[in-house]
Structures are given as structure tokens and as C-alpha cells.
Amino acid sequence: SAPPPWEQRRVAVHVSRACAARLRALGYEAAHDPSGFTTAVVYESEVARCSYTARAGAVAVIFAEGGDRAPLGVGLFDPLSPVRVRLLAHGATDTPVDAAWVAARVAAATAERAALFADAGEGGEETTGYRVVNGEHDGLPGLVVDRYGDVAVAKAYAACWLPWAGHIADALVTAGAAPRVALLTSREIARLPAADRLGLEHGAALHGPPLEPSVPFLEHGLAFRCDPVSGQKTGFFLDQRDNRRRARDLCRGMDGPRVLNVFSYSGGFSLYAADGGAREVVSVDAAPRAVADAEAHFEANARRRPAVAAAR
């Protein structure tokens, strides 16, 4: 088998002058942004030449074609995508992009998100479903990781992360994100030949046993279940968490409102509305599985939430 990507020879990617100018400008912005956030990429059409034919996931060092030898940045190479390089760092870096570098990024992201919910359980508002790694924001473009209870679901939107998948799983477990890790892939990656996917399938267990079709988690004290492999996104619309809580707060400020939730999916907004005191909630979705999941969520929470039990 091939050595891990951080042990392979780096590929020098020489880019057009226009691309070099854009990367320099983005590097300047990133240097003056406290978050260090970057969305810099190199597109296939901007590549003048590469030092050799590298595989997806190889560490790439970017140079201006015909310019000086000062690196413009370091990233992950992806010959399977129009986005040929996803930058991880601008300019030259003294820290090698290797297993330890990625593990440090994963650990920092895990600690930041865990701190947000550390005290949430004290008022019955415990949350165990949230985003752990948020792509570019955490310096890992093309990769997101969501936690659902004791499962971390890593979704690769770029094939360059596939050779790193096992290491990312180890880093998540070590950082305490979750004891189990599963891999999801984008539709584009799922359509690649098995050899290009390194034999990895959508839903593969990277650490721990295979996923069950229904994974439990809590959000603001409400009990939910999701199916990361077959569901929307990574199984649930975690980005709507605050909006769902807002819907509950609005209902609490009214006298038993009636609520209509259209395109309800698994009934997240519906459940929050009921928990906020809505006397009647109607959930509408075209998918029978989603409607069944919404009904199951109401049934599970009615036993522990009087307001949910009282709603029709």
C-alpha cells in the first residue's frame, strides 16, 4: 500500500500569474484576519505545470510560474477535481503539513465547539448534536465533521481528504469528539471508481462499529434521531439549531398558537414549537420517512416534555 500522504514527496504546483496575484491578495487578507479564515483554492485552469503526477491528498506547494521561488502557499492536491489545490496555509510555513498538523487542527476545533455546550446540560438543555469541524473556518477546507451523540460523522467534499480519513478519525477520537467515527462522501466522490476512493464507501465506519440506521442525540434537551448515511446533510440540519430555539421562544410568547411547518423533514421546528406551548402543530413533507421520523420524535419527547404531550 502507498505511504500516507504526509510521507510522500511534495508536489510543486506552478500557477498562472493571475492566480499568483489572487493568492497573494488572499494571503494578505488572511494575515490581517484574526480568525485566519481562508477560502483560497487553485483551479485546474490556473495550473501551468506540476513537478510530477501526484495522487489525491498529496501535499502541494504552490509557486508562481516564471516568478521567484517563494512559496505562495501549501495545500492538498486533488487531480480528480476542477479545484486542483485547496490551501491549508498561505506563504511559506515552518510547520510541516503532516499528521500532527491535521491532528492539531482537529483538536482545536473539537475543543472550541465542546466549550460552547459545556454548561448547557445544567438547565435541561443538553446538546450532543453539533458541528465539530467547519471546513475552511477551521483550516480544513472540504471537510466537515458533525457530532451526533457518541458518533462523529466526517463528510469529505473533496477526494484529497480520503487518504487522510483514518488519521482524521484517530484525531477525532483522541480529541474527545466522539468514540465512534463514520465517513460520508459527496455525491461526486461516491461516483468515482473504487480505486480512486481507496475502497472507502459512503457510510464506512472508520472507528468503532458500523452505524445504525438511527443515531440518537440531544438538542437543547429535546431527543432526536437521525440517519447520517441516508438522511439530508449529515443526517440533520444542525445549522438551524438556533432558529429552532427561536421558534420555541416565539411560541412561548403567545397563547397556545397553531403552527404549520411546511417542508418539515423530521419535524425539528415542529417539535420545538410544541415544546414552546403550541396547541396544534401540522408538519408537511413529501417524504414518508421524514413524516414517520417526525412522529417518532413527538412520541419520544411526549414522555418527558408535558408541552409536547399536550400538543395535537
Buried (B, 14 or more C-beta within 10 A) or exposed (E): EEEBBBEBEBBBBBBBEEBBEBBBEBBEEBEEEEEEEBEBBBBEEBBBEBBEEBBBBBBBBBBBBEEEEEBBBBBBBBBBBEBBBBBBBBBEBEEEBBBEBBBBBBBBBBEBBBEEBEEBEEEEBBBBBBBBBBBBBBBBBBBBBBBBBEBBBBBBBBBBBBBBBBBBBBBBBEBEBBEBBBBBBBEEBEEBEEEBBBEBEBBBBBBBEEBEEBBBBBBBBBBBBBBBBEBEBBBBBBEBBEEBBBBBEBBBEEEEBEBEBEEBBBBBBBBBBBBBBBBEBEBEBEEEEBBEBBBBBBEBBBEEBEBBEEBE
